[in-house]
Amino acid sequence: MKALATKLAVFTAVTLISALPVLAGENGMGMSSGDNYQKDECLLVAQTCRDSVDTIQQRIDRLSKEIGKGTSVYNGDELKRLNSQLQDATRTLEMLISNGA
């Protein structure tokens, strides 16, 4: 029963994350993917852009890349938020792998 509840919680989280591009609205939250010195506003506000749907692994990679830019692009609070999102995404991936979902 506990395993079923865990799988349901992970499924709900994945579903909500994948629905975020729709919720982002018409104005989007576009970013220039080629500019290494620009903040990724989509990640910063814990949303995905309407034109960018990532798998959990892609989200982890994007978060790691942004955190790697460090204080030259982000302030301390923003880096903490990105690290928190990275930890959440990593835990979600680990849960999916360990539960065989």
Long-range contacts (C-beta under 8 A, 24 or more apart in sequence): 3-99, 6-95, 6-99, 7-99, 7-101, 10-92, 10-95, 10-96, 10-99, 10-101, 11-101, 13-92, 14-56, 14-92, 14-96, 17-48, 17-56, 17-59, 18-53, 20-47, 20-48, 21-48, 21-49, 21-50, 21-51, 21-52, 21-53, 22-50, 23-47, 24-48, 24-49, 24-50, 25-50, 26-50, 36-69, 37-69, 37-72, 37-73, 38-73, 39-66, 39-73, 39-74, 39-78, 40-66, 43-82, 43-85, 44-74, 44-78, 44-81, 44-82, 46-81, 46-85, 56-89, 56-92, 56-93, 56-96, 57-93, 59-89, 60-86, 60-89, 60-90, 60-93, 63-89
